[in-house]
């Protein structure tokens, strides 16, 4: 059901500093910042030959990333994103297997303009999983 790894997301307290680190120290190509108010984040993508790293900074007081950073002030891995061909079929299959879909269970538009869903970390070995339809 799952396809390739789309990205690994890292929550950061300072997106500018993290961008500089990846761009200047590691020599990576980093996208321009993109605000996603529906998700409460500002993101940049670090382009890799086989995938991406998404750097997330809180956007607004109610940001889930802000809550994450309260317990991990220096930042850290937030979630992993896998590609799926049909997000609704994947959701229905996973729910039938007992997995919990976060939110209202309906896909939202993600940073790439494609439908995404998040799966409860307690159902996936302690890791928040994002599914993105490709």
N, C-alpha and C positions, 0 to 999 in steps of 0.2 A: 504494500500500500504506500509506504513512504518512499519518496524519491531521494534526490541528492540533498546534501546539507546546503541550505541556503545561506545561513549566517549563524554566528555565535554573538550574542548581545552582552555587552559589558556596561554596567551602570557606572557612571563617573560623576564626581562632585563638580568638576570643572571641565566642560566640553572643550573649551579653547586650549587648555593645557594638555588634555589627552590627545587632541588633534595634532598639536605641535609635536608631542612625543612620537606618535605614529608616523607623521609626515617627515619630521626632521631627523629623529634618532634612528628610525627603522627604514626610512626612505620609501614609505608607502604612498600610494595615491589615495587621497582622502576627498570625499565629496564635500560639497557645500552643506552647511547646516540646514536642516529642514524641520520646521515646527509642525507637530502633529497634535493639535489641541484635543482631538477626540481620544487620544491615548495618553495625554498629559506628559509628553516628552518632546525634546528636541534631539534629533539624531544626525549623525554623520555615518557614512559607510566607508570602511577601509577596504579597498579593492585588493583581493588576492588572486593568484592564478586559478585557484580551484573553488573559491568561495568568497565570503565577505566577513568582516567583523563589524558589528553595529555598535557604536558608542552612543549611550543614552544619557541624557541629562534631564533632570526634572523640569517640567514646564508648569508652573502654577503650584499653589499650595496643596491641592488634592492629588498630586501626581503619585502614582504607585511607585515610581522610582525614588521619590522623596522618602517614602516609607522604607524602602529597601535600604537607602543610604543612612537612615537613622540607626539601623542595626549593623551596617557595614560602611562606616563613614569614609573609608578610603576607596570604596567602590568594589566591584567584583563581578563575576559572571552572573548575569541575570536570567538568561534563557537561551535555548538552542532552537533554531528554526529549520524544519524539514519541509521540503516541497511535496505536494500531493497533486494529482491530476484533477480530482473532484472533491472539493472540500466538504460538500454536503454528504456525499457518500462516505467519506472518511469519518466525519462527525457521527453519522448514524451507526457505522460499524463500531467505532470506539465506545459510544454510549451503550450499545448492545453488549460490549465486552466489560462494561462496568466502569469505564473511565468517566471522569467528570470534566465537562466543558465549562470553562469559566464564563462569567457574565450571563447574558440571556440566551446563550447557545447559538446566536445568529452571527454569521461572519461580519466583521467590520473591514473597512478599507485600511490596509497597512501602508507602510512607507513606500512600497513599490507600486502603489495604486492597485493592488490585487487583494482579494478576500483573504482574511486571516482569522484564526481562532486560537485560543490558548487552552491548554490542558493542565489540570491540577497537578502540581509537583508531587503530591503524595501518591499519585497513581503512576508516576514515572521515575522511580528510584530517586526521589528528592529533587528532580529537575523540572523547572517550568518549561513546557514544550509549546512552541508556536508552530502551527501548520499554515502554510501559504499555498494557495492554489496557483499553479503555473499554467 
